[in-house]
Amino acid sequence: MTRQPHDQFAKQYLEELLAPLGTVETSRDVLSEVRQVDVCFIPAPSPSPESETLGLLGKMAATTCLFEPFRNAPTPVEVRSCMFKLYSVEAELLRKARRERRSLSEDESPRLWILSPSCSQRLLNGFGANLNQSENWGEGVYFLPEFQRTVLVSINQLPVSQDTLWLRVLGKRRTQQQAIDELVGLPQENPQRRNILEILANWRINVDSSERLSNADRELIMNLSPAYLKWREEAVSEGRQEGRQEGRQEGIREERRQMVENFLRVRFGEIDAELEAIIAPMLQLTPQVLTRLLFNLSKEELLLWFGEGSGVEERFGEGKREKVENVLRVRFGEVDQELADKIASMLELPHQELTPLLLTLSRQELLERFAR
């Protein structure tokens, strides 16, 4: 069921980001038949300095263009359908130019940006799409032959940088998860951060409201949860500053608890007494770390890391290095040589002391903490 909520989110998301740069029209009808362009953008006559803050997305929006974001990789038929919309819009512009007794230059014709979480080599080869190194578009941006004015953007191939952040939020799985973590970590004074967090939070609410969730929906909810919780926490903070705190903080805690309970039910079917006992300590973690652990650790590993009482230290001692490596992979994606060299020092600490360090410190902080 993610397709419709994703369409609504993607249109609202791009409209929010692009509005300062020019005119944005979502769900634009094309006259040839009942079809709609997801996002049609016309830049303002004078370039906006805000385009630089959008990085690669701002560069795309330097000229009149259409955006067609996909939640799942498009099929060849869907790509051709998008191109048909492009040519229909171009035909409208040509008719308008003729009525005004002028010609339509090639530069005035819109460009189509198809935003896909990934692009197979078969799809790229089939449309003759290639990287455009001459104009420094970078990896993941594949241009069809010049006069087709169409570009396939493979979001999972974009370099991980601030320049690509706003596009990577539209990705899937780890690409999206990492981008949302970066977004949550932006300074509060960032001009886009606040409204985008709210849009992401609303997307999560829309998906979560469905009675029948697919595995893809559940994964999406997990990816969006850090943004949702950060948005809620900041909303509560503002309410406190305005004298409306009463009951809000407790509401946030209860909401986070319900989120954890939902994740546990999805993963393990039910919440038994052992799982119930570890919910409170889990809530002490940041939303980003907690979401990753809930999604990646087994029930046994969750009980190991958060459980208390007799036998925990003994259980932890069995395969301790492997468990430490597993948590490091969950948090940082891989255990590189620098981290691997520090594991021996980590293992010298007792379980109770190591656990909060391992789950909350950044990679750099861990390297510094266990430097010999």
MOFENZI-V582116 format. One record per residue. N is the residue number from 1. PSI is psi in whole degrees, -180 to 180 (999 if undefined). OMEGA is omega as a letter, one per 30 degrees, with the letter a starting at -180 (NA if undefined). BURIAL is + if it has 24 or more other ideal C-beta (glycine too) atoms within 12 Angstrom, else -. Layout:
n=N psi=PSI omega=OMEGA burial=BURIAL
n=N psi=PSI omega=OMEGA burial=BURIAL
This chain:
n=1 psi=5 omega=a burial=-
n=2 psi=-18 omega=a burial=+
n=3 psi=-53 omega=a burial=-
n=4 psi=-49 omega=l burial=-
n=5 psi=-36 omega=l burial=+
n=6 psi=-42 omega=l burial=+
n=7 psi=-47 omega=a burial=+
n=8 psi=-45 omega=l burial=+
n=9 psi=-49 omega=a burial=+
n=10 psi=-40 omega=l burial=+
n=11 psi=-46 omega=a burial=+
n=12 psi=-39 omega=a burial=+
n=13 psi=-51 omega=a burial=+
n=14 psi=-36 omega=l burial=+
n=15 psi=-42 omega=l burial=+
n=16 psi=-43 omega=a burial=+
n=17 psi=-37 omega=a burial=+
n=18 psi=-18 omega=a burial=+
n=19 psi=-40 omega=l burial=+
n=20 psi=-15 omega=a burial=+
n=21 psi=-15 omega=a burial=+
n=22 psi=-153 omega=a burial=+
n=23 psi=127 omega=a burial=-
n=24 psi=130 omega=l burial=+
n=25 psi=121 omega=l burial=+
n=26 psi=153 omega=l burial=+
n=27 psi=46 omega=a burial=+
n=28 psi=128 omega=l burial=+
n=29 psi=143 omega=l burial=-
n=30 psi=144 omega=a burial=+
n=31 psi=-20 omega=a burial=-
n=32 psi=-34 omega=l burial=-
n=33 psi=-178 omega=a burial=-
n=34 psi=89 omega=l burial=-
n=35 psi=157 omega=l burial=-
n=36 psi=139 omega=l burial=+
n=37 psi=133 omega=a burial=+
n=38 psi=-55 omega=a burial=+
n=39 psi=125 omega=l burial=+
n=40 psi=127 omega=a burial=+
n=41 psi=134 omega=l burial=+
n=42 psi=117 omega=a burial=+
n=43 psi=153 omega=l burial=+
n=44 psi=154 omega=a burial=-
n=45 psi=-38 omega=l burial=-
n=46 psi=126 omega=a burial=-
n=47 psi=137 omega=l burial=-
n=48 psi=137 omega=l burial=-
n=49 psi=-19 omega=a burial=-
n=50 psi=-16 omega=a burial=+
n=51 psi=-30 omega=a burial=+
n=52 psi=-32 omega=a burial=-
n=53 psi=-18 omega=l burial=+
n=54 psi=-2 omega=l burial=+
n=55 psi=-126 omega=a burial=+
n=56 psi=-37 omega=l burial=+
n=57 psi=-40 omega=l burial=+
n=58 psi=-36 omega=l burial=+
n=59 psi=-39 omega=l burial=+
n=60 psi=-34 omega=a burial=+
n=61 psi=17 omega=l burial=+
n=62 psi=-21 omega=l burial=+
n=63 psi=167 omega=l burial=+
n=64 psi=133 omega=a burial=+
n=65 psi=165 omega=l burial=+
n=66 psi=141 omega=l burial=+
n=67 psi=130 omega=l burial=+
n=68 psi=93 omega=a burial=+
n=69 psi=138 omega=l burial=+
n=70 psi=139 omega=l burial=+
n=71 psi=-39 omega=l burial=+
n=72 psi=155 omega=a burial=+
n=73 psi=132 omega=a burial=+
n=74 psi=152 omega=l burial=+
n=75 psi=166 omega=l burial=-
n=76 psi=-38 omega=l burial=-
n=77 psi=-42 omega=a burial=-
n=78 psi=-36 omega=l burial=-
n=79 psi=-45 omega=l burial=+
n=80 psi=-36 omega=l burial=-
n=81 psi=-41 omega=l burial=+
n=82 psi=-41 omega=l burial=+
n=83 psi=-35 omega=l burial=+
n=84 psi=-40 omega=l burial=+
n=85 psi=-42 omega=l burial=+
n=86 psi=-48 omega=a burial=+
n=87 psi=-30 omega=l burial=+
n=88 psi=-42 omega=l burial=+
n=89 psi=-42 omega=l burial=+
n=90 psi=-39 omega=l burial=+
n=91 psi=-39 omega=l burial=-
n=92 psi=-43 omega=a burial=+
n=93 psi=-37 omega=l burial=+
n=94 psi=-43 omega=l burial=-
n=95 psi=-41 omega=l burial=-
n=96 psi=-42 omega=l burial=-
n=97 psi=-39 omega=l burial=-
n=98 psi=-40 omega=l burial=-
n=99 psi=-32 omega=l burial=-
n=100 psi=6 omega=l burial=-
n=101 psi=49 omega=l burial=-
n=102 psi=168 omega=l burial=-
n=103 psi=162 omega=l burial=-
n=104 psi=114 omega=a burial=-
n=105 psi=161 omega=l burial=-
n=106 psi=-36 omega=a burial=-
n=107 psi=-24 omega=l burial=-
n=108 psi=-19 omega=l burial=-
n=109 psi=138 omega=a burial=+
n=110 psi=156 omega=l burial=+
n=111 psi=143 omega=a burial=+
n=112 psi=125 omega=l burial=+
n=113 psi=112 omega=l burial=+
n=114 psi=112 omega=a burial=+
n=115 psi=110 omega=a burial=+
n=116 psi=143 omega=l burial=+
n=117 psi=-26 omega=l burial=+
n=118 psi=162 omega=l burial=+
n=119 psi=124 omega=l burial=+
n=120 psi=157 omega=l burial=-
n=121 psi=-34 omega=l burial=-
n=122 psi=-43 omega=l burial=-
n=123 psi=-45 omega=a burial=+
n=124 psi=-45 omega=l burial=+
n=125 psi=-40 omega=a burial=-
n=126 psi=-32 omega=l burial=-
n=127 psi=5 omega=l burial=+
n=128 psi=35 omega=a burial=-
n=129 psi=136 omega=a burial=+
n=130 psi=157 omega=l burial=-
n=131 psi=150 omega=l burial=-
n=132 psi=82 omega=a burial=-
n=133 psi=-26 omega=a burial=-
n=134 psi=-30 omega=l burial=-
n=135 psi=12 omega=l burial=-
n=136 psi=47 omega=l burial=-
n=137 psi=-20 omega=l burial=+
n=138 psi=-175 omega=a burial=+
n=139 psi=149 omega=l burial=-
n=140 psi=-4 omega=a burial=+
n=141 psi=107 omega=a burial=+
n=142 psi=119 omega=a burial=+
n=143 psi=131 omega=l burial=+
n=144 psi=168 omega=l burial=+
n=145 psi=146 omega=a burial=-
n=146 psi=-51 omega=a burial=-
n=147 psi=-4 omega=l burial=-
n=148 psi=-17 omega=l burial=+
n=149 psi=43 omega=a burial=+
n=150 psi=141 omega=a burial=+
n=151 psi=132 omega=l burial=+
n=152 psi=123 omega=l burial=+
n=153 psi=114 omega=l burial=+
n=154 psi=98 omega=a burial=+
n=155 psi=-35 omega=a burial=+
n=156 psi=-13 omega=l burial=+
n=157 psi=-5 omega=a burial=+
n=158 psi=143 omega=l burial=+
n=159 psi=145 omega=l burial=-
n=160 psi=103 omega=a burial=+
n=161 psi=167 omega=l burial=-
n=162 psi=-30 omega=a burial=+
n=163 psi=-29 omega=a burial=+
n=164 psi=2 omega=a burial=+
n=165 psi=-49 omega=a burial=+
n=166 psi=-24 omega=l burial=+
n=167 psi=-37 omega=a burial=+
n=168 psi=-24 omega=l burial=+
n=169 psi=-27 omega=l burial=+
n=170 psi=5 omega=a burial=+
n=171 psi=-160 omega=a burial=+
n=172 psi=164 omega=l burial=+
n=173 psi=-131 omega=a burial=-
n=174 psi=-34 omega=l burial=+
n=175 psi=-49 omega=l burial=+
n=176 psi=-41 omega=a burial=+
n=177 psi=-46 omega=a burial=+
n=178 psi=-41 omega=a burial=+
n=179 psi=-41 omega=l burial=+
n=180 psi=-38 omega=l burial=+
n=181 psi=-42 omega=l burial=+
n=182 psi=-40 omega=l burial=+
n=183 psi=-45 omega=l burial=+
n=184 psi=-33 omega=a burial=+
n=185 psi=-3 omega=l burial=-
n=186 psi=152 omega=l burial=+
n=187 psi=146 omega=a burial=-
n=188 psi=-24 omega=a burial=-
n=189 psi=-4 omega=l burial=-
n=190 psi=131 omega=a burial=-
n=191 psi=-27 omega=a burial=-
n=192 psi=-21 omega=a burial=+
n=193 psi=-51 omega=a burial=+
n=194 psi=-53 omega=a burial=+
n=195 psi=-35 omega=l burial=-
n=196 psi=-38 omega=l burial=+
n=197 psi=-41 omega=l burial=+
n=198 psi=-40 omega=l burial=+
n=199 psi=-43 omega=l burial=+
n=200 psi=-40 omega=l burial=+
n=201 psi=-42 omega=l burial=+
n=202 psi=-36 omega=l burial=+
n=203 psi=-45 omega=l burial=+
n=204 psi=-43 omega=l burial=+
n=205 psi=-43 omega=a burial=+
n=206 psi=-44 omega=a burial=+
n=207 psi=-43 omega=a burial=+
n=208 psi=-20 omega=a burial=+
n=209 psi=-10 omega=a burial=-
n=210 psi=143 omega=l burial=-
n=211 psi=-21 omega=a burial=-
n=212 psi=103 omega=a burial=-
n=213 psi=132 omega=l burial=+
n=214 psi=171 omega=l burial=-
n=215 psi=-37 omega=l burial=-
n=216 psi=-38 omega=l burial=-
n=217 psi=-44 omega=a burial=+
n=218 psi=-41 omega=l burial=+
n=219 psi=-41 omega=l burial=+
n=220 psi=-43 omega=l burial=+
n=221 psi=-42 omega=l burial=+
n=222 psi=-42 omega=l burial=+
n=223 psi=-37 omega=a burial=+
n=224 psi=-15 omega=a burial=+
n=225 psi=-42 omega=l burial=+
n=226 psi=-41 omega=l burial=+
n=227 psi=-41 omega=a burial=+
n=228 psi=-47 omega=a burial=+
n=229 psi=-39 omega=l burial=+
n=230 psi=-42 omega=l burial=+
n=231 psi=-45 omega=a burial=+
n=232 psi=-43 omega=a burial=+
n=233 psi=-41 omega=a burial=+
n=234 psi=-34 omega=l burial=+
n=235 psi=-40 omega=l burial=+
n=236 psi=-42 omega=l burial=+
n=237 psi=-42 omega=l burial=-
n=238 psi=-40 omega=l burial=-
n=239 psi=-37 omega=l burial=-
n=240 psi=-43 omega=a burial=-
n=241 psi=-27 omega=a burial=-
n=242 psi=11 omega=l burial=-
n=243 psi=22 omega=a burial=-
n=244 psi=38 omega=a burial=-
n=245 psi=-31 omega=a burial=-
n=246 psi=121 omega=l burial=-
n=247 psi=-15 omega=a burial=-
n=248 psi=-46 omega=a burial=-
n=249 psi=-41 omega=l burial=-
n=250 psi=-36 omega=l burial=-
n=251 psi=-39 omega=l burial=-
n=252 psi=-45 omega=l burial=+
n=253 psi=-42 omega=a burial=-
n=254 psi=-37 omega=l burial=-
n=255 psi=-42 omega=l burial=+
n=256 psi=-40 omega=l burial=+
n=257 psi=-43 omega=l burial=+
n=258 psi=-38 omega=l burial=-
n=259 psi=-46 omega=l burial=+
n=260 psi=-44 omega=l burial=+
n=261 psi=-41 omega=l burial=+
n=262 psi=-44 omega=l burial=+
n=263 psi=-44 omega=a burial=+
n=264 psi=-39 omega=l burial=+
n=265 psi=-41 omega=l burial=-
n=266 psi=-41 omega=a burial=-
n=267 psi=-38 omega=a burial=+
n=268 psi=3 omega=l burial=-
n=269 psi=-39 omega=l burial=-
n=270 psi=165 omega=l burial=-
n=271 psi=103 omega=l burial=-
n=272 psi=-176 omega=a burial=-
n=273 psi=-37 omega=a burial=-
n=274 psi=-45 omega=l burial=-
n=275 psi=-40 omega=l burial=+
n=276 psi=-37 omega=a burial=-
n=277 psi=-21 omega=a burial=-
n=278 psi=1 omega=a burial=+
n=279 psi=-45 omega=a burial=+
n=280 psi=-49 omega=l burial=-
n=281 psi=-30 omega=l burial=+
n=282 psi=-32 omega=a burial=+
n=283 psi=-9 omega=l burial=+
n=284 psi=-15 omega=a burial=-
n=285 psi=161 omega=l burial=+
n=286 psi=154 omega=l burial=+
n=287 psi=-40 omega=a burial=+
n=288 psi=-49 omega=a burial=+
n=289 psi=-44 omega=a burial=+
n=290 psi=-44 omega=a burial=+
n=291 psi=-43 omega=a burial=+
n=292 psi=-44 omega=a burial=+
n=293 psi=-42 omega=l burial=+
n=294 psi=-34 omega=a burial=+
n=295 psi=-28 omega=a burial=+
n=296 psi=-30 omega=a burial=+
n=297 psi=147 omega=l burial=+
n=298 psi=170 omega=l burial=-
n=299 psi=-43 omega=a burial=+
n=300 psi=-42 omega=a burial=-
n=301 psi=-38 omega=l burial=+
n=302 psi=-44 omega=l burial=+
n=303 psi=-36 omega=a burial=+
n=304 psi=-45 omega=a burial=+
n=305 psi=-32 omega=a burial=+
n=306 psi=-9 omega=a burial=+
n=307 psi=158 omega=l burial=+
n=308 psi=171 omega=l burial=-
n=309 psi=-175 omega=a burial=-
n=310 psi=142 omega=l burial=-
n=311 psi=-13 omega=a burial=-
n=312 psi=-46 omega=a burial=+
n=313 psi=-39 omega=a burial=-
n=314 psi=-43 omega=l burial=-
n=315 psi=-38 omega=a burial=-
n=316 psi=-34 omega=a burial=+
n=317 psi=-24 omega=a burial=-
n=318 psi=116 omega=a burial=-
n=319 psi=35 omega=a burial=-
n=320 psi=-44 omega=a burial=+
n=321 psi=-42 omega=a burial=-
n=322 psi=-39 omega=a burial=-
n=323 psi=-39 omega=l burial=+
n=324 psi=-45 omega=l burial=+
n=325 psi=-39 omega=a burial=+
n=326 psi=-44 omega=l burial=+
n=327 psi=-37 omega=l burial=+
n=328 psi=-39 omega=l burial=+
n=329 psi=-41 omega=l burial=+
n=330 psi=-42 omega=a burial=+
n=331 psi=-39 omega=a burial=+
n=332 psi=4 omega=l burial=+
n=333 psi=-33 omega=l burial=-
n=334 psi=163 omega=l burial=-
n=335 psi=96 omega=a burial=+
n=336 psi=-180 omega=a burial=-
n=337 psi=-37 omega=a burial=-
n=338 psi=-46 omega=l burial=-
n=339 psi=-42 omega=a burial=+
n=340 psi=-36 omega=a burial=-
n=341 psi=-19 omega=a burial=-
n=342 psi=-9 omega=a burial=+
n=343 psi=-39 omega=l burial=+
n=344 psi=-41 omega=l burial=-
n=345 psi=-38 omega=l burial=-
n=346 psi=-39 omega=a burial=+
n=347 psi=-13 omega=l burial=-
n=348 psi=-18 omega=a burial=-
n=349 psi=149 omega=l burial=-
n=350 psi=158 omega=a burial=-
n=351 psi=-47 omega=a burial=+
n=352 psi=-32 omega=a burial=-
n=353 psi=-36 omega=a burial=-
n=354 psi=-38 omega=a burial=+
n=355 psi=-55 omega=a burial=+
n=356 psi=-32 omega=l burial=-
n=357 psi=-45 omega=a burial=+
n=358 psi=-32 omega=a burial=+
n=359 psi=-15 omega=a burial=+
n=360 psi=-28 omega=a burial=-
n=361 psi=148 omega=l burial=+
n=362 psi=170 omega=l burial=-
n=363 psi=-47 omega=a burial=-
n=364 psi=-39 omega=l burial=-
n=365 psi=-37 omega=l burial=-
n=366 psi=-43 omega=l burial=+
n=367 psi=-41 omega=l burial=+
n=368 psi=-39 omega=a burial=-
n=369 psi=-36 omega=a burial=-
n=370 psi=21 omega=l burial=+
n=371 psi=136 omega=l burial=-
n=372 psi=999 omega=NA burial=-
